[in-house]
Amino acid sequence: MASPHDPRAAALDSFIARHPGILAGGGPAAVFRALPGAYLDALPPRPVHYYQTDKPGADALARLGLEVRTDEPASPASLCLVFATKHKEEVLHHYARAAALLDEGGSLIVSAANDLGAPSLERRCAELMGGVETYSKHKCRVFLARKDPAKLDRGLLETWLQGGDWHGIADTGLMSRPGLFSWKALDLGSRLLARHLPDDLAGRGADLGAGYGYLSREILARPRQIAELHLFESEHKALDAARRNLEGHPAAQFHWADVTLGLPVSRLDFVVTNPPFHTGRAALSALGRAFVRAGLAALKPGGRLFLVANRHLPYEPEIEALGARAATLAEAEGFKVILALKH
């Protein structure tokens, strides 16, 4: 999730100010993981594919009147902008996708935060494109490359293109892909929570921050009387994965949504969640607390919320302050499973 004043956008804005006309040209453009910023005003009139699969990020762009898309750019372009995320494999895939789409002589401009691996990402971009020009500002690096087919490393191009495809998670039957939380292996916290979900779950429920659907699949795989299971997820790619992984389960309903804004369902019998608590690499327990508030608000009296969290995070006072009763069901491997019972 990007902040309203994301330093990657600020760094790109500064780079453009130092290089007037760098975005000139009327050919199509693509922006990977697009963010709000002054650079949007610097883009001359041209077709632009604004690609953003994070719901809060997409909503921020939509409020600016932009058409935001969740399908990856696939058409030829003269300019590609990439905002690097914390997911290295996803960033490399975006490099390769951009390089494949660019016209000869077209520009690839990347903005990456230093604390999310900008130096390494700069080197990798240079390996693919045959060299880059670099600018540093706002604890970020912005690097520019021009597409020269003679310098393009086509082996890396193909490897990184394929690296963004669907992958199976070993021994699970689940599908995932780069850019998702715990995309290579099941998260230990989610596994702990799944082991401590009771067999008497029934009726209507929700999975907040559902990811690629592991917890929901565990709930629906057991002989329970589940009438509805609502999966809420802010990352569209994760929701696509969940749809694949829960195909054939009629109780599953999928919502691309920002849980922190509240839920469009109410009087639920149960809620499960492994809430996120990071943005970038910074811990942000307020995000998890917002999940707790949303989950409890959506429960009916007597409804239950099952939560897994890092052992040191103090969710219990938040639960008690909201008028629910908290109990620890299990502690292991640095995590705890909490049951919150709504009065």
N, C-alpha and C positions, 0 to 999 in steps of 0.2 A: 504494500500500500504506500503510495507516495504522499508526501505532505503537500499542503497548498503552495509552499515556496520551496520546491524541491531543488537542492543545490545542483543537480545535474542539468535542470532546465536553466538555472541561473548561469551556470558555466557556459552552456551553449549560447545564451543570450550575449554574454561578454565576448565570446569568440566571434560571433556575427558582427558585433559592434566594431571589432578590430579588423574585420575583413568584409567591408561593405560589398554587397553584390555576390557574396559566396553562394547564396541561395537563388541567384538569378537564373532565368530560363523558364520556358513555358511547358517543358515536358512533364509527364506525370511524375509524381513523387509518392514515396511510402514512408510512414513513420512507425517504427516498431516500438511497442510499449509507450505510445504517445503520452505526453504530459502537457499540462497547461504551461504557457510561458510566452514571453515577448517574441520569441522566434516565430510564433504562429502569424504575427502581423508582418514579419519580414518575408514570408513566403509570397511570391507574386501569384497572381491568379493562375491556377493550374489544377488539374485533377489531383487530389491527394487522398491516399488510403490511410486513414488514421486507425491503427491497429492497437487495441487495448482490451485485454480480457479480464482485468481486475475491475470489479463493479464500481468501487468508489472512484477509481481513476477514470473509468468510462463516463460515469455520471458528471464528474468535474468538467470533462471536455464537452459533454452534451449541453451543459449549462452555458457554454460559450457559443452554442449554436452549431457545433460541428457534428457531422455524421460519423459516428464511431462504429467500427466493425470488429467482429470477433473472429473472422476468418483471416488467415495469414495472407499478406499481399502475394499476388501470383501473376501480376501483369508487368510488362516491361516498364522501366522507370529511368529517368535521367538523374534522380536524386533520391537517396535513401538515408534517413536518419535513424539511428539506433540508440535508445536509452538502455544502457546495460543494467540488468538486475543482479541479484545475489546468486542467481542460478547460472553457473558457468556454462553448463552444457546448452542451456537455452540461448545464452548470448552467442555462443559459437554458431549455433544453428541460425540465428538471425543474421550473423555476418554472412554465412554461406547463402542464405536465401536472398539477401540484399545483393551480394556479388553476382548471383545468377540472374537477377532481374535487371541489373544496371546495363544501360547502353554503354558501348565503348566510349571511354572518356567521362562517363558519369561519375558522380561524387558519392562516396560513402562517408558520413560524418557520425562519429560515435561519441557519446558523453557517458563517462563512467566515474563513479565515486571511488576515491582512493581507498577507503576502508572496505570496499567490496571488490578489491583486486584490480584496480585500474592499471597499474604497471604491467601485470601479467596479461590483461586483456589487450593492452596496447601492443605488446609483443606478438600476441597471437594474430591480431588484425594485420600487422606488418608481414607476418609469415604468409598469410593468405593473399594479401593484395600486392606484395612486393615492396612495401614501404609505406610510411605514414608521416604526416606533419602533425606535431603535437603542440597543444596549448594547455596551460594549467591555471586554474582559478577555482575559488570556492571549494577547496579540498577535492577537486575533481580534475580529470583530464579529458580534454576534447581532442580527438584525432581525426584527421582527414586523409582519405585515400582516393585516388582516381583509378578507375578500372582500365587496366592495360592488359588485354588478353595474353600478351606475351609474358607478363610477369605473374599472372594469376596461378596459384598453386592448385591445380585441378584435383589432385589427390585429396588435399584437405577439404576442398569444396564438397566433394562427394561424401567424404566421411562425416563432415559436420551437417550436411543436409540430412543424411540418414540418421544422424544422432538425435534429431528432434522428433523421430517417428515414435509410434506406440511401442512399448516394451512390456513384456510380461514380468511380473514380480515373482521370483523363484518360489515354488512350492505353495503358491496361493491361488493360482487361476485368475488373478487380478491383472488388469491392464493399466499402465501409467505412462507418463512421458516427462521429459525435462520441463522444469518450470513449476512443478507441483511439489507440495510439502512431502517429504519422505518418499520420493518417487522411485527409489531403487529398492527399498526394503521397508517392511512394516515398522511403524513407529512403536517403540517400546511402551509408551504411555497408552496408546490405543489398544495394544494387545492386553495390557493389564486391565484396562477398563472392560474389554470384551469378556475377559475371564470372570469378572465379578458382576456382570449384569444378571439379574434374577430371571428365573424361568417363567415368572408370572406376569411379565410385561404383556399388556393387551390393550386393545382399543386404538386410540389415536396418539401418535407420537411424532417427535421431530429429532433430527440429527443436525446439530448446529456446527458449521464448519466441517461439512461432511467429507470434504476431500474427494478421493476417488471411490468412496462408498464402502470402505472396509467395515466400519461399525454397523452400518445399515445392512450390509449383507449378512453379518453375523446374527443380527436380530431376526432377519427374515428367514434365515436358514434353519432356525429352531422351530419346533412345533408350538408356535404361539398364535393367539388370535389377534393378529394385527390388522385393523381395518384400514388405517392410513399411516404412512410413514413419510414425513415431509423432510426432504434433504435441502438444507440451506447452505449455499456455498458462494463466496464472492469471486472465486477464480473460475471463469467460464471453461477453461480447459479441464479443470478438475471435474466440473459438472458433466462435461462430455464423457470423461472417463467413468464417472459413476453411472451414467446411463448405459454404457457398455457393460459394466460389471454387474448391473442389476436388471439386465434385460430379461423380460419374462416375469417380473414381480409386479403384479397389478397394484399392490398397495403403495408402491413407491411413487412419490410425486417430487418433482425437481424444481428448485427455485434459485435463479441467479440473483442473489440479494446480499445486501450489506446488513448483517445481523445486528450491528450496533444501532441501527435505526429502528429496531423493533420488528416484530413478526406479524404477517398478515393472517395468522391463525390464532385461535384461542381455545381455552378449555381443553387443553391436551391432557392426556393421562400420564405421559412421561416425556422426558427430554434427555438426550444423551449428548455429550459434547467433550471434545478435546480441544479447548479453545486456543487460538493462537495468542502468543504474548510477545512476539517480536515484530518490529518493522525494520527492514534491513538487518543489522546486527544488534540493534539496540533493544533491550528488554523494555516492554511496555505493558505492565500488568493491568493498566486501565482497560486495555483491549479485552483481556479475559474477563474483567469485572463487568464490562458491558454485555458480554455473552451471558454471564450469570443473570444479570438483570432481565435481559430479553427472554431467557428461558423460563425464569420464575414467573414473569408477567404472563406468559402464554399458557401456563399450567392452570388446571382447575383446582379448587380446594381439595387437598388430599393427593394431588399429583406429585410425581417424583422427578427430580433432576439428578442425573448421574454424571459426575464430572471427574476427569482425570487432570492432574496438574503437577508441575514440579513441586517437590515436597516443601520448598521454602516459600512458595507463594501463598499469601494469607487471604484465601478466598472465604474462609469461615466467617470472619467478621462482616463481610459484605452480605453473606447469606442471612446471618442473624439479624442484621440491620434491616433487611427487607421482610422480616417477619416469618422467615422459614427456619426450620431446625436443621442443623448440619451434623453429620456423623461421618467419621472416617471408616470406610469399609476395608481398606487394605493399604499397605505401604510396601513398596519394593522398588529396587533399581533406581532410586532417586525420585520416584513418583508416588502420588497418593491418589486413591479413589475416594471421592466424597459423595455421599448421598444427601441431597437437600429435599426435605419434605415440606411442601407448602401447606400452611394451616388453612 
